[in-house]
Amino acid sequence: MRIAAFLLPAALFACGSNGSTRAPDAPKGPHDPRVRVIYRQYYGNSRPLVLENIAGRDLTELRSKPVPAGESPVGYCPDDVMRELLRNFRRFDFDEYARPIPPDPARFGVAELTLVDAAGRRTGMLRTRAPSTGPTEAYRRESQAYQKCVGTFLSVYNLHGPSLQVTTGKGEFGAHRVER
C-alpha cells in the first residue's frame, strides 16, 4: 500500500507533464532538429563512432532496424544531451576551426570529427599531422580545441553509444551486442 501511495503521485506527475526537458533557448517546435556527430580515425580497420539525437523519434523503433553491412551502429542520445554537447563544442572553439570536409579526408589527416546538421551540411575538424618544421602556435591551439571536442564527444558516446542493435544474424530476440 505504501508503494502505491508513492507511485500514484509520480504517475500523475508523469502524465501531467509533456516530458519535455527543452532548454529555454532551444528551437520552438515539436522536437529538436536531427544532428549527427561522427568521429572517425584513419588507420587499420577502425570504424566510425556515430552519435545522433533522438529528435522526437521512437528509440525502440530506431534500435530495431538492422545495421546495414559495412555501416556502424548509431548511438542515440536525448536531445538535451546533444544540445549540451553542441554547447561544449562552441565553448571549445569548434566553430572557429570547423571547415567543410574534403572528398578524401584520409589523404589530408589522421582523424576527423564531423557534424552533420538537419539540412545535411557536413562541417568538421580534421586532425592533421604536425608540420615537418615543427608545430606552430596556431597548430597547437587548433590541436587543443580538437582534443577537447573529441574528449567531450567520447564521454557522451560512452554513455549513450549503441549497446544493443539488431543485426541480420539470428540471436536471442534478434538482438546482438555490437562491438565497440
C-alpha positions, 0 to 999 in steps of 0.5 A: 500500500505504501508503494502505491501511495508513492507511485500514484503521485509520480504517475500523475506527475508523469502524465501531467507533464509533456516530458519535455526537458527543452532548454529555454533557448532551444528551437520552438517546435515539436522536437529538436532538429536531427544532428549527427556527430561522427568521429572517425580515425584513419588507420587499420580497420577502425570504424566510425563512432556515430552519435545522433539525437533522438529528435522526437523519434521512437528509440525502440523503433530506431534500435530495431532496424538492422545495421546495414553491412559495412555501416556502424551502429548509431548511438542515440542520445536525448536531445538535451544531451546533444544540445549540451554537447553542441554547447561544449563544442562552441565553448571549445572553439569548434566553430572557429576551426570547423571547415567543410570536409574534403572528398578524401579526408584520409589523404589530408589527416589522421582523424576527423570529427564531423557534424552533420546538421538537419539540412545535411551540411557536413562541417568538421575538424580534421586532425592533421599531422604536425608540420615537418618544421615543427608545430606552430602556435596556431597548430597547437591551439587548433590541436587543443580545441580538437582534443577537447571536442573529441574528449567531450564527444567520447564521454557522451558516446560512452554513455549513450553509444549503441549497446544493443542493435539488431543485426541480420544474424539470428540471436536471442530476440534478434538482438546482438551486442555490437562491438565497440 
